[in-house]
Amino acid sequence: MKIDPHDLEHLSEAKTFPDKTPYKSLSVANVWSLAGRPGMSGREIEIVALENGIVPERYARNMRTFSLEDQAALLRARVGVVGLGGLGGTVAEVLARMGVGRLTLVDGDRFEESNLNRQLLSTVDGLGQLKSEAAQARVGRINPSVDVNALTEFVTADNAGAVLEGCNVVVDCLDNLRTRFVVEDACRRIGCPLVSAAVAGASGHVTTIFPEDTGLRLIYGEPGQLPLKGAETALGTLPHAVVFLATLECAEVVKVILKKGSLLRHKLLVADLMDGIVDIMNLR
């Protein structure tokens, strides 16, 4: 069934932004009253609303920084998140709240007690739960307009291309150094930018890699010479560092999708939150 813009106009409400600029708003309840009709999804309804000058109210505070066209572009995009632990759980939540309309969420692991200090998707009553299932359920509670493809599997050289096919950008939220290179190689084959971050203790780094870039080898060296795990084995992983680096990854994702702002491409942002230091290194 085709979405009739007149239905959206009829259901919209006149509101004003905090700066008193008027706009037409479409409530979450009205999005879902329409989404209950055959052949209509919340994501498609929100896109049509934006195309007709109506702001889905859940994105009202995105406006002014984002345009209607920007928000529609986010809703059309597909982002892959590989690893749904500390970084990945936060990334999935932020992207869902931001209004990225399609998420491929990939992890074959289950929650354990040591995850509780930093992984937003982990809870005491969810110990032993599959991370992919928890991520899908969480996104559904936050923003049911988001189309989630949750995959309960670990990324390998054999499945990475098929798992990530169709993504506009992929986010590396892994704690396995060698698998990072597997994801990077898959992104290179399918022509997809990769946003990569790592955390150890109260420190971490983030970068954005396009298919033609040298990428992770400039940070880690050759993958065959690497251990499975990085410095987090010695330093642990603190929650505020995880959330900080995950937020920076989300900022890079948005810039890639909207083609706006200055990317951390050919750059490595390095942060030490214990000493309050943030620096950007050139990667060439």
Phi, psi and chi 1 to 4 in degrees:
 res  aa     phi    psi   chi1   chi2   chi3   chi4
   1 MET       -  132.4 -178.7 -177.1  -66.9      -
   2 LYS   -79.3  142.0 -171.7  174.9 -179.0 -179.5
   3 ILE   -80.6  125.2  -58.8  165.3      -      -
   4 ASP   -90.5  116.3 -173.0  -14.8      -      -
   5 PRO   -57.1  -26.5  -24.4   34.0      -      -
   6 HIS   -66.0  -33.4  -66.1  -66.3      -      -
   7 ASP   -62.8  -41.3  -71.6  -16.5      -      -
   8 LEU   -66.5  -41.7  -58.6  178.8      -      -
   9 GLU   -61.2  -42.8 -175.7   72.5   33.5      -
  10 HIS   -64.4  -35.9  174.7   71.0      -      -
  11 LEU   -86.3  -11.8  -68.3  170.8      -      -
  12 SER   -75.1  159.2   67.8      -      -      -
  13 GLU  -128.4  140.0  177.3 -175.2   -5.7      -
  14 ALA   -74.7  125.9      -      -      -      -
  15 LYS  -137.5  174.5  -70.7 -165.1  173.2 -174.0
  16 THR  -129.6  144.5   58.1      -      -      -
  17 PHE   -70.4  167.1  -68.8  116.1      -      -
  18 PRO   -55.9  -25.7  -30.0   37.2      -      -
  19 ASP   -87.0    9.9   65.9   -0.1      -      -
  20 LYS    78.7    6.0  -53.6  -55.2 -178.9 -174.9
  21 THR   -71.8  130.1  -58.4      -      -      -
  22 PRO   -77.2  151.9   26.8  -33.0      -      -
  23 TYR  -154.0  164.2   69.7   99.4      -      -
  24 LYS   -98.9  129.7  -69.7 -177.8  -75.3 -173.7
  25 SER  -114.9  141.7  166.7      -      -      -
  26 LEU  -118.8  118.5 -174.0   66.8      -      -
  27 SER   -72.6  160.1   70.8      -      -      -
  28 VAL   -58.3  -42.4  170.4      -      -      -
  29 ALA   -61.2  -40.6      -      -      -      -
  30 ASN   -73.1  -33.4  -77.8  -32.4      -      -
  31 VAL   -57.7  -43.4  168.1      -      -      -
  32 TRP   -81.7  -19.9  -77.2   97.1      -      -
  33 SER   -67.6  -34.9   70.2      -      -      -
  34 LEU   -77.7  -36.9  -67.4  171.1      -      -
  35 ALA   -66.8  -15.9      -      -      -      -
  36 GLY   -74.2  -10.5      -      -      -      -
  37 ARG   -79.8  150.9  -58.7  178.8 -175.8 -179.4
  38 PRO   -59.0  135.1  -23.0   33.1      -      -
  39 GLY    80.1    5.9      -      -      -      -
  40 MET  -115.0  134.0  -70.8 -169.1 -178.4      -
  41 SER  -113.8  155.9   71.7      -      -      -
  42 GLY   -59.3  -40.0      -      -      -      -
  43 ARG   -61.4  -45.6 -175.4  177.6   72.2   89.8
  44 GLU   -66.1  -38.7  -68.4  164.9  -24.7      -
  45 ILE   -62.8  -43.4  -70.5  163.2      -      -
  46 GLU   -65.9  -36.9  -70.0  176.9  -10.5      -
  47 ILE   -63.5  -47.2  -69.9  171.4      -      -
  48 VAL   -62.6  -39.2  173.4      -      -      -
  49 ALA   -58.8  -48.4      -      -      -      -
  50 LEU   -62.6  -38.9  -70.6  159.5      -      -
  51 GLU   -64.7  -20.6  -70.3  173.1  -20.5      -
  52 ASN  -109.2   22.9  -74.2  -86.8      -      -
  53 GLY    76.9   18.6      -      -      -      -
  54 ILE  -112.4  131.5  -59.6  169.4      -      -
  55 VAL   -96.2  115.8  179.4      -      -      -
  56 PRO   -57.1  125.1  -25.0   36.1      -      -
  57 GLU   -58.3  -28.8 -174.1   61.1   23.1      -
  58 ARG   -63.2  -20.5   68.8  160.3   57.2 -108.3
  59 TYR  -105.0   10.8  -52.2  123.8      -      -
  60 ALA   -58.9  -37.1      -      -      -      -
  61 ARG   -81.6   -5.1  -67.8  -59.8 -177.4  -92.1
  62 ASN   -78.0  -26.3  -70.7   -0.7      -      -
  63 MET   -68.9  160.7  -64.2  -62.1  104.9      -
  64 ARG    86.5  -46.6  -39.5  -57.4  -76.9  161.3
  65 THR   -79.6  -47.6  -63.7      -      -      -
  66 PHE   -94.8  148.2  -66.6  161.9      -      -
  67 SER   -90.2  172.1   66.3      -      -      -
  68 LEU   -58.0  -40.4  -63.1  171.9      -      -
  69 GLU   -66.7  -38.0  -66.3   77.6   14.0      -
  70 ASP   -61.3  -47.3  -70.4  -21.1      -      -
  71 GLN   -64.0  -39.0 -170.6   65.1   58.8      -
  72 ALA   -64.3  -38.1      -      -      -      -
  73 ALA   -64.0  -39.4      -      -      -      -
  74 LEU   -63.4  -41.7  -68.1  174.3      -      -
  75 LEU   -65.5  -30.2  -79.3  163.7      -      -
  76 ARG   -79.4  -20.1  -67.9 -171.0 -174.4   98.2
  77 ALA   -76.7  154.8      -      -      -      -
  78 ARG  -118.6  128.0  177.0  174.4  -69.0  -79.6
  79 VAL  -120.3  131.9  175.2      -      -      -
  80 GLY   -95.7  132.7      -      -      -      -
  81 VAL  -118.4  113.9 -176.7      -      -      -
  82 VAL  -104.7  113.8 -176.1      -      -      -
  83 GLY    97.4  121.2      -      -      -      -
  84 LEU  -120.8   36.6  -62.1  170.7      -      -
  85 GLY   -89.5 -128.9      -      -      -      -
  86 GLY   -61.4  -59.3      -      -      -      -
  87 LEU   -63.9  -51.1  -71.9  169.7      -      -
  88 GLY   -65.7  -38.8      -      -      -      -
  89 GLY   -63.4  -40.8      -      -      -      -
  90 THR   -68.3  -42.9  -56.3      -      -      -
  91 VAL   -59.9  -46.0  166.7      -      -      -
  92 ALA   -59.5  -42.6      -      -      -      -
  93 GLU   -65.3  -47.6  169.3  131.3   -5.5      -
  94 VAL   -64.2  -43.0  171.8      -      -      -
  95 LEU   -64.9  -36.9  -65.5 -178.6      -      -
  96 ALA   -65.0  -42.9      -      -      -      -
  97 ARG   -67.7  -34.0  -67.4 -172.7 -175.5  -82.1
  98 MET   -67.3  -28.4 -171.5   85.9   69.5      -
  99 GLY   100.3   24.6      -      -      -      -
 100 VAL   -69.8  121.1  171.9      -      -      -
 101 GLY   -80.6  -18.6      -      -      -      -
 102 ARG  -138.9  124.5  -62.9 -179.6  -65.3  169.6
 103 LEU  -124.2  129.0  -64.0  175.6      -      -
 104 THR  -102.0  113.1  -64.5      -      -      -
 105 LEU  -113.0  121.2  -54.3  177.4      -      -
 106 VAL  -126.5  122.5 -170.6      -      -      -
 107 ASP  -169.5  136.8 -160.1  -44.2      -      -
 108 GLY  -101.1    5.0      -      -      -      -
 109 ASP   -93.5  167.6 -156.6    3.5      -      -
 110 ARG  -118.4  158.0  -64.5  176.9 -178.0  -90.6
 111 PHE   -74.6  142.0  -70.0  113.7      -      -
 112 GLU  -131.2  170.4   55.3 -170.3   44.2      -
 113 GLU   -60.9  -34.8  -69.6 -175.9   24.0      -
 114 SER   -69.5  -10.4   62.7      -      -      -
 115 ASN   -77.7  -18.3  -59.4  151.6      -      -
 116 LEU   -65.8  -20.1  -69.5  167.4      -      -
 117 ASN   -74.3  -18.4   81.8  -48.7      -      -
 118 ARG  -146.2  -15.7   69.1 -162.4 -177.5  -77.4
 119 GLN   -95.1  110.2  -62.0 -170.8   14.8      -
 120 LEU   -60.2  -26.7  -65.2 -171.5      -      -
 121 LEU   -81.6  -11.5  -61.5  175.8      -      -
 122 SER   -89.6  139.5   66.7      -      -      -
 123 THR  -140.2  161.3   59.8      -      -      -
 124 VAL   -60.6  -41.9  170.9      -      -      -
 125 ASP   -79.0   -4.2   59.1   -2.3      -      -
 126 GLY  -105.8    9.4      -      -      -      -
 127 LEU   -60.6  133.7  -66.5  174.7      -      -
 128 GLY    90.4  -10.1      -      -      -      -
 129 GLN   -74.3  147.3 -177.3 -178.6   14.5      -
 130 LEU   -65.5  133.7  -71.0  165.4      -      -
 131 LYS   -64.9  -35.6  -66.1 -177.8  179.9 -178.1
 132 SER   -64.0  -40.0   58.1      -      -      -
 133 GLU   -68.3  -40.3  -69.3 -178.3   -4.9      -
 134 ALA   -64.4  -39.6      -      -      -      -
 135 ALA   -65.5  -44.7      -      -      -      -
 136 GLN   -61.6  -43.9 -176.8  170.9   32.0      -
 137 ALA   -65.4  -41.4      -      -      -      -
 138 ARG   -64.1  -47.2  177.5   64.7  177.7  170.6
 139 VAL   -60.6  -39.9  170.9      -      -      -
 140 GLY   -62.1  -34.5      -      -      -      -
 141 ARG   -75.6  -32.4  -69.9 -165.8  -63.4  -89.0
 142 ILE   -76.8  -50.9  -66.5  168.0      -      -
 143 ASN  -149.3   89.7 -172.4   -9.6      -      -
 144 PRO   -67.6   -7.4   18.8  -29.0      -      -
 145 SER   -73.3  -17.7  -70.1      -      -      -
 146 VAL   -77.1  129.9  175.4      -      -      -
 147 ASP   -85.8  113.2  174.6   15.3      -      -
 148 VAL  -107.3  127.6  178.4      -      -      -
 149 ASN  -110.8   97.8 -180.0   25.3      -      -
 150 ALA   -95.7  124.0      -      -      -      -
 151 LEU  -116.9  120.7  -58.1  175.2      -      -
 152 THR   -92.4   78.8  -56.4      -      -      -
 153 GLU  -160.8  158.2   54.0 -171.5  -61.5      -
 154 PHE   -91.6  142.1  -65.6  105.0      -      -
 155 VAL   -74.6  132.8  169.5      -      -      -
 156 THR  -131.9  171.5   66.6      -      -      -
 157 ALA   -61.6  -27.6      -      -      -      -
 158 ASP   -78.1  -34.4  -67.4  -29.9      -      -
 159 ASN  -109.4   -8.4   68.6   10.3      -      -
 160 ALA   -58.4  -44.8      -      -      -      -
 161 GLY   -61.3  -45.3      -      -      -      -
 162 ALA   -67.8  -38.1      -      -      -      -
 163 VAL   -64.7  -39.0  164.5      -      -      -
 164 LEU   -99.6   -4.2  -58.7  174.8      -      -
 165 GLU   -55.9  135.4 -173.5   67.6   44.8      -
 166 GLY    92.2   -7.0      -      -      -      -
 167 CYS   -77.5  143.3  -69.5      -      -      -
 168 ASN   -82.6  -27.2  -60.2  103.0      -      -
 169 VAL  -158.8  147.5   56.0      -      -      -
 170 VAL  -118.2  142.1  170.2      -      -      -
 171 VAL  -113.0  120.5 -167.3      -      -      -
 172 ASP   -85.8  110.7  161.8   22.1      -      -
 173 CYS  -121.1   33.8  -60.1      -      -      -
 174 LEU   -88.6  160.6  -65.7  161.6      -      -
 175 ASP  -115.5   12.9   61.3   -0.7      -      -
 176 ASN  -112.6  113.0 -176.9  -50.8      -      -
 177 LEU   -61.7  -42.3  -64.8  179.6      -      -
 178 ARG   -69.2  -35.5  -64.9  177.2 -169.7  173.6
 179 THR   -69.2  -27.3  -53.3      -      -      -
 180 ARG   -55.2  -42.3  -69.3 -178.4 -170.4  -84.1
 181 PHE   -69.4  -32.8  -76.8   86.0      -      -
 182 VAL   -62.0  -45.2  171.0      -      -      -
 183 VAL   -65.5  -42.8  172.6      -      -      -
 184 GLU   -60.5  -44.5 -177.7 -171.9   44.8      -
 185 ASP   -62.2  -40.3  -71.0  -15.8      -      -
 186 ALA   -64.7  -41.8      -      -      -      -
 187 CYS   -63.4  -36.2  -72.9      -      -      -
 188 ARG   -65.0  -40.8 -171.3  166.9  -75.6  121.2
 189 ARG   -67.9  -38.5  -68.8 -164.2  -55.5  -86.5
 190 ILE   -92.5   -0.7   64.6  177.8      -      -
 191 GLY    74.4   39.5      -      -      -      -
 192 CYS  -119.7  132.0  177.6      -      -      -
 193 PRO   -63.7  151.2  -20.2   32.1      -      -
 194 LEU  -125.0  131.5  172.5   68.2      -      -
 195 VAL  -106.4  125.0  178.0      -      -      -
 196 SER  -126.4  137.7  177.8      -      -      -
 197 ALA  -140.0  158.7      -      -      -      -
 198 ALA  -145.1  148.6      -      -      -      -
 199 VAL  -133.2  139.0 -176.8      -      -      -
 200 ALA  -146.1  123.2      -      -      -      -
 201 GLY    61.7 -125.8      -      -      -      -
 202 ALA  -103.1   18.5      -      -      -      -
 203 SER  -123.6  164.5  -58.0      -      -      -
 204 GLY  -178.9  178.3      -      -      -      -
 205 HIS  -147.2  161.8   63.6 -110.6      -      -
 206 VAL  -147.2  145.8   60.6      -      -      -
 207 THR  -151.3  162.8 -172.3      -      -      -
 208 THR  -121.4  131.6  -65.5      -      -      -
 209 ILE  -124.6  126.2  -58.2  164.1      -      -
 210 PHE   -95.5  159.7  -83.0   62.8      -      -
 211 PRO   -54.3  -32.5  -28.7   36.8      -      -
 212 GLU   -86.6   -1.4   59.6  -89.4   28.5      -
 213 ASP   -84.2  155.5  -60.1  -18.1      -      -
 214 THR   -64.3  -43.7  -56.9      -      -      -
 215 GLY    78.1 -132.6      -      -      -      -
 216 LEU   -63.3  -25.3  -65.9  176.5      -      -
 217 ARG   -63.2  -26.4  -77.0  169.2  173.4   78.0
 218 LEU   -73.6  -16.9  -65.6  175.8      -      -
 219 ILE   -98.6  -46.6  -57.6  169.9      -      -
 220 TYR  -108.7  -16.6  -61.9  110.5      -      -
 221 GLY    90.0 -159.4      -      -      -      -
 222 GLU   -78.8  135.6  -68.5  -59.6  -40.8      -
 223 PRO   -63.4  -30.8   19.9  -31.8      -      -
 224 GLY   -66.1  -16.5      -      -      -      -
 225 GLN  -100.7    5.7  -57.9  171.0    2.1      -
 226 LEU   -97.6  149.5  -65.5  173.1      -      -
 227 PRO   -72.4  168.8   28.9  -35.3      -      -
 228 LEU   -67.7  -40.3  -71.9  178.2      -      -
 229 LYS  -112.0  155.9  -56.6  -75.0 -173.9  176.8
 230 GLY   -97.6 -149.7      -      -      -      -
 231 ALA   -68.2  -13.9      -      -      -      -
 232 GLU   -63.5  -22.0   67.2  -89.7   18.7      -
 233 THR   -64.3  -29.5   57.6      -      -      -
 234 ALA   -96.8  -29.6      -      -      -      -
 235 LEU  -106.2   -9.9  -60.7  175.5      -      -
 236 GLY    74.3 -168.3      -      -      -      -
 237 THR  -144.5  114.2  -42.5      -      -      -
 238 LEU   -91.9  143.1  -63.8  179.3      -      -
 239 PRO   -63.7  -38.1   19.0  -31.0      -      -
 240 HIS   -68.5  -31.5   57.0  -68.1      -      -
 241 ALA   -69.4  -39.4      -      -      -      -
 242 VAL   -61.3  -48.9  168.1      -      -      -
 243 VAL   -64.8  -39.2  172.8      -      -      -
 244 PHE   -61.8  -48.9  179.9   71.8      -      -
 245 LEU   -69.3  -37.1  -89.6  -62.8      -      -
 246 ALA   -62.9  -38.6      -      -      -      -
 247 THR   -64.6  -39.3  -57.8      -      -      -
 248 LEU   -64.8  -37.4  -68.3  176.9      -      -
 249 GLU   -60.8  -43.2  -74.2 -168.5  -65.0      -
 250 CYS   -62.9  -38.7  -67.7      -      -      -
 251 ALA   -61.1  -40.2      -      -      -      -
 252 GLU   -66.6  -40.4  -69.2  -63.7  -72.5      -
 253 VAL   -57.9  -47.7  166.9      -      -      -
 254 VAL   -61.7  -41.7  169.4      -      -      -
 255 LYS   -66.0  -36.7  -71.5 -176.1  -77.1 -175.1
 256 VAL   -64.4  -47.8  169.6      -      -      -
 257 ILE   -63.9  -45.5  -67.1  169.3      -      -
 258 LEU   -87.6   -8.9  -60.6 -176.4      -      -
 259 LYS    56.0   44.3  -62.1 -179.7  173.0   60.4
 260 LYS  -132.1  154.7  -68.1 -175.6  173.7 -177.6
 261 GLY    80.5  179.6      -      -      -      -
 262 SER  -103.3  115.0  -60.7      -      -      -
 263 LEU   -77.7  158.1  -71.9  168.1      -      -
 264 LEU   -85.8   44.9  -68.2  169.9      -      -
 265 ARG   -85.7  134.2 -173.9 -178.6  179.6 -170.6
 266 HIS    62.7   20.1  -55.2  -55.6      -      -
 267 LYS  -136.6  155.9  -61.3  175.3 -178.3  177.9
 268 LEU  -128.6  112.4 -174.6   70.3      -      -
 269 LEU   -83.2  122.2 -174.4  150.6      -      -
 270 VAL  -116.0  128.7 -179.6      -      -      -
 271 ALA  -125.8  135.8      -      -      -      -
 272 ASP  -122.0  101.5 -179.5  -19.3      -      -
 273 LEU   -78.2  -14.3  -60.0 -175.4      -      -
 274 MET   -71.5  -39.3 -166.0   64.9   74.0      -
 275 ASP  -102.5    2.5  -69.8  -32.1      -      -
 276 GLY    67.1   38.2      -      -      -      -
 277 ILE  -113.4  129.3  -62.3  170.9      -      -
 278 VAL  -129.4  125.9  176.7      -      -      -
 279 ASP  -135.7  154.4 -161.5    5.7      -      -
 280 ILE  -121.9  121.6  -63.2  177.9      -      -
 281 MET  -103.6  145.3  -55.7  165.3   54.7      -
 282 ASN   -82.1  136.5  -71.7  -39.7      -      -
 283 LEU  -114.0  113.9  -66.6  175.8      -      -
 284 ARG  -144.0      -  -71.6  -70.4 -174.0  179.9
